[in-house]
């Protein structure tokens, strides 16, 4: 696998927005990348070379299902069927590169996570289900109202003479047990609940993973 093949639009550095056919950056892509891309930087220790930095990071990418390629001061990687114990399993690909700044060398990274993307889309899917349920309920409402039985008169009580003669009491009208369940309107509550759960998971995961991977890179660079 060549470096050019792995440096796709999903693994370009932060400042390199994907151009369209006319060569202009795609604004829509820049506005949506934050959903499943994580950006960050970690300063290298004084005197630490790019080769030494990548050597210390190498164990993170020497795992089952990971393809990696280094070209100079840039490392690109992609993952497929990553193992559960892989500390980078949540990311499906990305790029790391080293830049020279006034204060020294800095490791920058841009990582792609399909897991975050799916977690972001899940609430939208459940909200769509909830809205469809509301629309279905409005359509079913006239039918339910039409099916409601008219109120039945309560039988008159027995007079004292009939009671004395032992006449049986008039039977009360029986209720059909299954009608209430059938006449209930579909509820969108479940859809809203699941949408809230996945939205919370995304918000927590987005912040947690950004901090976790930054700390992971920082710790790896300090080892040795």
Backbone bond lengths (Angstrom), bond angles and torsions (degrees), N, CA, C in turn:
res aa  C-N    CA-C-N  psi(-1)  N-CA   C-N-CA  omega(-1)  CA-C   N-CA-C  phi
1 X - - - 1.467 - - 1.516 109.40 -
2 X 1.322 118.64 126.01 1.446 122.17 -177.17 1.507 110.57 -87.67
3 X 1.348 114.47 160.08 1.455 119.71 178.33 1.509 111.27 -62.58
4 X 1.301 118.14 -39.70 1.462 121.48 -178.88 1.506 111.41 -62.37
5 X 1.357 115.57 -36.12 1.462 118.39 -179.33 1.510 111.28 -69.46
6 X 1.342 118.10 -31.68 1.454 121.21 -176.49 1.511 112.11 -85.65
7 X 1.325 118.95 -23.16 1.464 121.61 -179.56 1.513 109.51 -82.31
8 X 1.315 115.25 72.53 1.453 121.86 179.90 1.506 109.60 -86.73
9 X 1.338 114.80 -177.08 1.462 119.80 -179.95 1.514 111.25 -63.00
10 X 1.353 117.53 -24.76 1.450 120.55 -178.07 1.515 112.83 -79.86
11 X 1.342 118.55 -10.42 1.448 120.45 -176.86 1.521 111.97 -125.94
12 X 1.306 118.20 24.72 1.455 120.93 177.24 1.514 109.72 -77.29
13 X 1.334 119.24 150.61 1.453 120.60 176.06 1.515 111.56 -59.60
14 X 1.343 115.49 165.99 1.457 121.47 -173.35 1.515 112.61 -56.46
15 X 1.303 118.33 -44.05 1.448 120.93 -174.81 1.500 114.82 -80.02
16 X 1.322 117.88 -4.07 1.458 120.84 -175.18 1.513 110.08 -106.67
17 X 1.333 116.46 82.79 1.461 120.34 177.44 1.518 109.19 -71.58
18 X 1.327 114.58 146.89 1.464 118.81 -178.23 1.525 110.03 -67.90
19 X 1.331 119.41 126.02 1.461 120.90 179.11 1.509 110.96 -79.76
20 X 1.334 114.86 155.49 1.452 119.25 174.54 1.522 108.89 -90.31
21 X 1.331 117.03 -166.04 1.466 120.45 -176.53 1.519 112.18 -62.30
22 X 1.342 116.34 -28.51 1.458 119.32 -178.66 1.516 112.74 -86.19
23 X 1.350 116.76 -5.79 1.455 120.10 -179.69 1.506 113.53 95.51
24 X 1.345 118.66 -4.20 1.456 121.81 179.85 1.523 109.54 -84.52
25 X 1.339 118.82 146.09 1.464 121.09 178.53 1.522 111.16 -60.87
26 X 1.305 116.66 144.97 1.451 122.02 179.45 1.522 108.80 -83.93
27 X 1.330 116.11 105.35 1.466 121.10 -176.61 1.519 110.97 -63.25
28 X 1.323 117.59 -40.02 1.457 120.32 -178.67 1.513 111.40 -59.14
29 X 1.333 116.83 -39.72 1.468 120.62 179.49 1.518 110.72 -65.94
30 X 1.324 117.37 -39.63 1.459 120.54 -179.81 1.524 110.86 -66.51
31 X 1.332 117.34 -32.74 1.457 121.10 -177.75 1.526 112.52 -78.18
32 X 1.318 117.92 -20.64 1.467 120.71 -177.05 1.528 113.58 -108.47
33 X 1.322 118.00 -10.58 1.466 120.51 -177.13 1.526 112.62 -59.92
34 X 1.343 117.60 -31.34 1.455 120.75 -176.21 1.525 111.91 -62.36
35 X 1.329 117.49 -20.94 1.465 120.45 -175.62 1.519 110.91 -62.79
36 X 1.334 117.57 -45.85 1.475 119.62 -176.53 1.525 113.25 -126.55
37 X 1.335 117.86 8.81 1.460 120.90 174.34 1.521 109.79 -106.90
38 X 1.310 115.81 141.03 1.463 121.67 176.25 1.521 108.41 -119.56
39 X 1.311 115.56 124.31 1.465 122.10 -179.41 1.525 109.06 -111.37
40 X 1.303 116.06 155.27 1.459 119.71 176.17 1.508 111.51 179.49
41 X 1.322 115.75 178.72 1.463 120.93 179.17 1.520 109.08 -151.43
42 X 1.321 114.53 152.31 1.466 121.98 178.15 1.529 107.22 -137.14
43 X 1.337 119.29 123.20 1.472 120.24 178.32 1.515 111.33 -71.11
44 X 1.308 116.35 140.27 1.459 121.21 176.53 1.520 109.48 -81.17
45 X 1.302 116.41 153.15 1.463 120.50 176.66 1.524 109.61 -65.63
46 X 1.312 117.48 149.26 1.472 120.09 176.48 1.530 110.93 -55.89
47 X 1.311 115.70 130.75 1.453 120.84 179.68 1.517 114.21 86.74
48 X 1.321 118.10 -6.26 1.466 120.53 179.96 1.528 109.14 -81.71
49 X 1.329 116.47 126.80 1.462 121.49 -177.27 1.520 110.47 -89.07
50 X 1.338 117.63 160.98 1.462 120.19 176.18 1.522 112.59 -57.93
51 X 1.339 117.54 -38.88 1.462 119.99 179.64 1.528 110.72 -62.41
52 X 1.304 116.63 -42.89 1.466 120.43 -179.96 1.528 110.37 -66.61
53 X 1.328 116.17 -39.66 1.467 119.76 -179.88 1.529 111.03 -63.35
54 X 1.324 117.04 -46.22 1.464 119.69 -179.75 1.530 111.92 -69.02
55 X 1.323 116.86 -31.20 1.461 119.30 176.65 1.528 110.40 -63.62
56 X 1.319 116.74 -37.85 1.463 120.04 179.93 1.536 111.67 -74.64
57 X 1.312 116.81 -28.43 1.468 120.32 178.30 1.526 112.38 -83.49
58 X 1.327 116.64 -17.29 1.465 121.17 -172.93 1.531 114.14 -55.38
59 X 1.356 120.75 -39.97 1.468 119.13 179.77 1.524 114.15 -58.83
60 X 1.323 117.89 -26.10 1.460 120.54 179.31 1.527 111.86 -67.42
61 X 1.321 116.67 -24.87 1.464 121.13 -176.14 1.531 112.53 -111.72
62 X 1.311 116.72 1.70 1.469 120.19 176.88 1.529 108.09 -96.12
63 X 1.317 115.57 63.78 1.462 121.74 -176.22 1.528 110.04 -130.46
64 X 1.324 115.91 164.46 1.459 121.46 -179.25 1.534 110.51 -63.35
65 X 1.321 115.64 132.74 1.455 121.08 178.12 1.509 114.75 85.08
66 X 1.329 117.93 4.20 1.465 121.79 -178.45 1.522 110.45 -107.40
67 X 1.332 116.45 126.74 1.465 122.50 173.05 1.527 107.68 -108.41
68 X 1.312 117.63 129.20 1.458 120.62 -176.65 1.521 109.36 -132.91
69 X 1.317 115.76 154.89 1.475 121.30 179.17 1.523 107.60 -149.32
70 X 1.302 115.91 129.68 1.459 120.15 177.92 1.521 109.64 -113.78
71 X 1.322 114.47 135.47 1.456 121.22 177.79 1.519 107.85 -134.73
72 X 1.324 116.38 98.67 1.453 120.67 -178.23 1.524 111.01 66.99
73 X 1.331 115.96 -120.31 1.463 121.37 -178.53 1.519 112.01 -96.43
74 X 1.325 117.99 22.35 1.467 122.25 -178.22 1.524 110.11 -128.89
75 X 1.321 115.78 135.02 1.459 122.39 176.82 1.523 108.75 -123.99
76 X 1.315 117.09 124.93 1.461 121.86 174.97 1.524 108.46 -115.25
77 X 1.326 116.32 148.82 1.458 120.05 -179.60 1.522 109.83 -148.99
78 X 1.317 114.96 158.61 1.463 122.19 173.80 1.520 108.12 -144.13
79 X 1.323 115.93 150.32 1.458 120.97 -177.64 1.517 110.32 -124.96
80 X 1.330 114.10 146.50 1.454 121.20 175.62 1.519 108.60 -146.79
81 X 1.325 116.07 124.83 1.468 121.69 -178.06 1.516 110.43 54.91
82 X 1.335 115.67 51.84 1.462 120.26 -179.78 1.523 110.38 -67.46
83 X 1.320 115.97 146.31 1.462 121.43 179.51 1.521 110.14 -70.75
84 X 1.328 116.05 153.87 1.466 120.80 -177.37 1.524 111.48 -63.84
85 X 1.333 117.44 -32.01 1.462 120.58 -178.51 1.521 112.81 -82.63
86 X 1.320 118.02 -1.57 1.464 122.34 177.34 1.530 108.65 -68.26
87 X 1.330 116.81 121.57 1.467 120.60 -177.75 1.529 112.82 -69.42
88 X 1.350 116.75 -12.68 1.463 121.06 178.15 1.527 110.88 -112.08
89 X 1.334 116.90 19.91 1.465 120.85 -172.42 1.525 112.98 -63.29
90 X 1.324 117.94 -27.95 1.462 120.00 -176.59 1.526 111.95 -71.34
91 X 1.333 117.17 -15.99 1.470 121.54 -178.54 1.527 109.82 -102.54
92 X 1.320 115.85 132.39 1.467 120.75 -178.96 1.520 112.65 -94.50
93 X 1.300 118.99 -6.36 1.459 121.83 178.70 1.512 110.19 174.39
94 X 1.329 115.44 175.76 1.458 118.40 177.80 1.515 112.60 162.13
95 X 1.325 113.58 -174.61 1.455 120.86 -178.33 1.520 109.29 -141.35
96 X 1.322 115.73 140.48 1.458 122.98 172.84 1.519 107.63 -125.79
97 X 1.312 116.81 136.71 1.457 119.69 178.45 1.519 109.46 -147.76
98 X 1.317 116.08 157.63 1.466 122.55 -176.46 1.522 109.06 -111.45
99 X 1.321 115.04 128.89 1.468 121.77 179.57 1.524 109.35 -116.77
100 X 1.326 114.76 149.62 1.463 120.74 175.11 1.517 108.92 -93.27
101 X 1.312 116.89 118.80 1.459 122.87 177.61 1.525 109.35 -112.10
102 X 1.346 116.02 171.32 1.463 119.94 -179.05 1.523 111.21 -60.87
103 X 1.348 116.47 -34.44 1.462 119.83 -178.95 1.513 113.34 -87.06
104 X 1.352 117.83 -4.47 1.449 121.09 179.47 1.524 112.09 135.91
105 X 1.316 116.51 -169.02 1.458 121.45 -179.63 1.530 110.48 -78.84
106 X 1.337 114.79 143.20 1.466 121.18 -177.75 1.519 108.66 -132.70
107 X 1.327 116.37 132.53 1.458 121.76 172.82 1.527 108.54 -87.75
108 X 1.316 116.17 122.11 1.462 120.86 176.44 1.527 108.26 -113.38
109 X 1.318 115.48 151.02 1.463 119.53 -179.05 1.518 110.53 -145.67
110 X 1.305 113.05 151.11 1.469 122.18 174.67 1.528 106.64 -138.41
111 X 1.321 116.44 114.01 1.460 122.36 -172.98 1.525 110.54 -116.76
112 X 1.322 114.94 143.69 1.456 122.48 -178.56 1.526 109.39 -109.12
113 X 1.338 117.32 130.51 1.460 121.53 -179.77 1.526 109.75 -127.88
114 X 1.331 115.93 109.16 1.464 119.50 175.55 1.523 111.36 -70.36
115 X 1.346 116.33 -27.06 1.463 119.62 177.58 1.526 110.58 -61.59
116 X 1.338 117.08 -41.75 1.460 120.44 177.28 1.522 110.92 -66.04
117 X 1.318 116.65 -37.56 1.460 120.01 179.04 1.524 110.95 -62.92
118 X 1.332 117.12 -47.10 1.464 120.59 179.77 1.525 111.01 -63.07
119 X 1.337 116.89 -38.49 1.458 121.24 179.89 1.535 110.26 -68.41
120 X 1.325 116.93 -30.00 1.470 120.91 176.94 1.526 111.03 -73.44
121 X 1.324 117.15 -37.51 1.461 121.39 -177.20 1.520 112.37 -78.44
122 X 1.335 117.93 -26.18 1.466 121.18 -176.35 1.528 112.71 -57.66
123 X 1.362 120.34 -45.97 1.468 118.92 178.44 1.526 112.89 -60.52
124 X 1.320 117.17 -35.75 1.461 119.90 178.98 1.526 110.52 -65.02
125 X 1.330 115.73 -38.33 1.461 120.07 178.84 1.525 110.96 -65.08
126 X 1.330 117.49 -45.42 1.464 120.42 -179.47 1.526 111.45 -69.00
127 X 1.337 117.75 -33.28 1.463 119.76 175.17 1.527 110.63 -65.48
128 X 1.326 116.03 -36.97 1.465 119.31 177.00 1.530 110.36 -64.13
129 X 1.343 116.58 -40.96 1.465 120.39 176.72 1.532 110.81 -61.78
130 X 1.341 116.11 -42.21 1.459 120.18 -179.11 1.528 111.08 -63.95
131 X 1.329 116.26 -43.47 1.465 119.45 179.47 1.524 111.19 -66.36
132 X 1.331 116.72 -36.41 1.464 119.91 176.53 1.528 110.60 -64.64
133 X 1.334 116.20 -36.47 1.464 120.35 178.03 1.520 110.89 -66.27
134 X 1.339 116.57 -40.71 1.467 120.24 177.24 1.520 110.59 -61.95
135 X 1.335 116.47 -44.72 1.463 119.99 179.47 1.523 110.94 -63.62
136 X 1.332 116.45 -39.76 1.458 120.19 178.22 1.521 110.74 -64.51
137 X 1.338 116.35 -38.49 1.461 119.95 178.71 1.515 112.52 -63.13
138 X 1.331 116.73 -37.40 1.466 119.87 178.09 1.521 111.19 -66.73
139 X 1.333 115.68 -35.35 1.466 118.61 178.65 1.528 111.76 -71.68
140 X 1.332 116.25 -34.40 1.456 120.68 -177.28 1.523 112.78 -82.10
141 X 1.338 117.53 -18.22 1.462 120.72 -175.05 1.529 113.87 -57.13
142 X 1.335 120.27 -47.00 1.469 119.12 178.36 1.529 112.90 -61.36
143 X 1.320 117.97 -35.69 1.452 120.87 179.35 1.524 111.33 -67.24
144 X 1.336 115.96 -39.64 1.456 119.86 -180.00 1.522 110.94 -66.05
145 X 1.353 115.39 -40.96 1.458 119.02 179.01 1.525 111.04 -63.97
146 X 1.330 116.41 -36.70 1.469 120.08 -179.21 1.523 111.72 -69.62
147 X 1.341 116.30 -28.77 1.457 119.91 -177.61 1.523 113.20 -81.27
148 X 1.324 117.57 -14.96 1.455 119.76 -177.13 1.523 110.30 -63.79
149 X 1.330 118.11 127.85 1.479 120.35 -179.58 1.520 111.62 -71.94
150 X 1.317 115.10 150.45 1.453 119.78 177.37 1.521 109.28 -70.05
151 X 1.320 115.21 149.94 1.467 120.07 -179.43 1.524 110.63 -64.07
152 X 1.330 115.80 128.85 1.459 120.80 -179.57 1.519 110.13 -92.63
153 X 1.323 114.83 144.15 1.452 120.19 179.51 1.525 109.81 -72.08
154 X 1.315 114.78 140.60 1.461 119.98 177.01 1.523 109.24 -75.90
155 X 1.322 117.78 130.40 1.469 119.88 179.91 1.523 111.28 -57.96
156 X 1.338 114.99 142.38 1.461 119.93 179.13 1.523 110.01 -68.84
157 X 1.322 118.29 143.25 1.464 120.59 179.71 1.525 111.40 -67.83
158 X 1.326 116.05 156.26 1.458 120.92 178.80 1.524 110.70 -67.54
159 X 1.305 114.54 143.44 1.461 117.15 175.38 1.523 108.92 -78.29
160 X 1.334 118.27 164.80 1.475 121.78 -175.80 1.516 113.71 -58.25
161 X 1.336 118.32 -35.14 1.463 120.59 -178.26 1.523 109.98 -65.84
162 X 1.361 116.96 -46.90 1.471 120.12 178.73 1.524 111.41 -60.10
163 X 1.333 114.96 -39.39 1.456 118.24 178.68 1.521 111.06 -62.98
164 X 1.355 115.50 -41.15 1.460 119.83 -179.60 1.511 111.51 -64.73
165 X 1.328 116.62 -32.72 1.458 120.99 -179.91 1.532 111.95 -82.01
166 X 1.320 116.66 -3.60 1.467 120.49 177.24 1.515 114.66 81.56
167 X 1.334 117.19 23.46 1.465 119.86 178.50 1.528 109.79 -67.77
168 X 1.328 118.22 140.38 1.476 120.00 178.99 1.524 111.65 -68.30
169 X 1.333 115.25 147.89 1.462 119.90 178.16 1.521 109.94 -70.35
170 X 1.305 117.24 147.44 1.471 119.79 179.09 1.526 111.01 -63.21
171 X 1.319 116.81 141.22 1.460 121.99 -178.01 1.529 110.88 -72.84
172 X 1.324 114.22 140.13 1.467 119.87 175.78 1.528 109.07 -79.05
173 X 1.330 117.48 144.43 1.472 119.21 178.83 1.523 110.86 -61.68
174 X 1.322 116.96 133.08 1.462 122.42 -179.00 1.521 110.82 -81.72
175 X 1.305 114.46 141.53 1.464 120.76 177.06 1.522 109.00 -93.84
176 X 1.271 115.92 138.36 1.462 120.57 176.34 1.528 109.43 -80.62
177 X 1.325 113.91 117.58 1.456 118.45 -173.50 1.511 114.41 -61.77
178 X 1.317 119.44 -36.39 1.462 121.40 -173.69 1.505 114.87 -85.78
179 X 1.327 117.90 -9.32 1.460 119.57 -174.45 1.518 111.90 -68.64
180 X 1.344 117.43 -38.35 1.459 119.50 -177.51 1.518 111.44 -62.19
181 X 1.356 115.94 -41.74 1.460 119.34 179.65 1.518 111.25 -66.18
182 X 1.336 115.92 -38.01 1.459 118.83 -178.21 1.518 111.73 -69.93
183 X 1.356 116.29 -30.68 1.461 120.04 -175.14 1.520 113.29 -87.77
184 X 1.339 118.30 -2.20 1.448 120.30 179.27 1.522 110.72 -70.31
185 X 1.343 115.60 139.14 1.457 119.72 177.57 1.527 109.74 -75.21
186 X 1.334 118.46 145.13 1.470 120.31 175.87 1.518 110.28 -62.31
187 X 1.327 116.53 137.03 1.467 121.58 -175.60 1.530 110.94 -105.03
188 X 1.354 117.00 135.87 1.471 120.15 177.68 1.521 112.74 -88.14
189 X 1.334 117.46 5.50 1.464 120.65 -174.19 1.520 112.40 -57.64
190 X 1.340 117.06 -44.94 1.465 119.94 -178.37 1.523 111.49 -59.45
191 X 1.333 115.93 -40.62 1.463 119.12 179.12 1.514 112.23 -63.10
192 X 1.340 117.18 -41.98 1.466 120.70 178.59 1.528 111.24 -66.39
193 X 1.326 116.34 -38.47 1.469 119.88 -179.68 1.524 110.44 -63.64
194 X 1.335 117.56 -48.21 1.466 120.31 -179.35 1.527 111.10 -67.16
195 X 1.315 117.69 -35.11 1.466 120.00 176.59 1.521 110.31 -62.37
196 X 1.328 116.68 -41.76 1.461 120.31 178.02 1.512 112.45 -65.24
197 X 1.332 116.37 -39.19 1.469 120.20 179.57 1.519 111.18 -63.06
198 X 1.337 117.06 -47.79 1.463 119.76 -177.63 1.530 111.60 -71.21
199 X 1.332 117.65 -32.86 1.458 119.47 176.47 1.525 110.36 -64.61
200 X 1.320 116.46 -39.79 1.468 120.31 177.48 1.523 110.98 -66.08
201 X 1.339 116.00 -42.99 1.469 119.69 178.12 1.521 111.18 -60.62
202 X 1.334 116.82 -40.79 1.463 119.55 -179.88 1.525 110.65 -64.79
203 X 1.338 116.81 -47.14 1.469 120.13 -177.54 1.528 110.81 -61.05
204 X 1.329 116.10 -44.65 1.463 119.59 179.32 1.522 110.79 -67.10
205 X 1.345 116.81 -45.29 1.454 120.70 -178.33 1.516 112.74 -64.11
206 X 1.335 116.38 -38.18 1.474 120.32 -178.84 1.531 110.77 -62.39
207 X 1.325 116.65 -44.37 1.465 120.71 -179.97 1.526 110.67 -73.23
208 X 1.324 115.96 -44.02 1.467 120.27 -176.73 1.520 111.96 -63.32
209 X 1.345 117.44 -46.64 1.462 120.46 -177.17 1.516 111.53 -66.61
210 X 1.335 117.42 -36.26 1.464 119.73 178.18 1.527 110.87 -62.68
211 X 1.328 115.96 -42.37 1.467 119.38 179.43 1.527 111.40 -72.77
212 X 1.323 115.77 -38.76 1.466 119.54 -177.24 1.517 112.22 -64.49
213 X 1.342 117.18 -46.05 1.465 119.05 -177.00 1.522 110.77 -70.18
214 X 1.332 117.31 -34.09 1.464 119.28 175.65 1.520 111.71 -62.97
215 X 1.326 116.09 -43.25 1.465 120.39 177.71 1.529 111.12 -66.71
216 X 1.341 116.61 -35.30 1.470 120.63 178.91 1.522 111.26 -64.64
217 X 1.338 117.33 -45.89 1.464 120.70 178.23 1.526 110.40 -64.59
218 X 1.322 116.79 -41.92 1.469 120.73 -178.21 1.537 110.45 -63.22
219 X 1.327 115.73 -42.63 1.461 119.70 -179.92 1.531 111.17 -67.37
220 X 1.342 116.77 -39.75 1.464 119.69 179.82 1.522 111.68 -65.10
221 X 1.332 116.59 -38.03 1.471 119.97 -179.98 1.520 112.55 -69.90
222 X 1.345 116.77 -24.92 1.452 120.04 -178.43 1.523 112.33 -86.97
223 X 1.311 117.87 -13.47 1.450 120.85 -177.71 1.521 111.39 -75.91
224 X 1.355 115.26 158.42 1.451 119.49 174.51 1.502 113.86 94.20
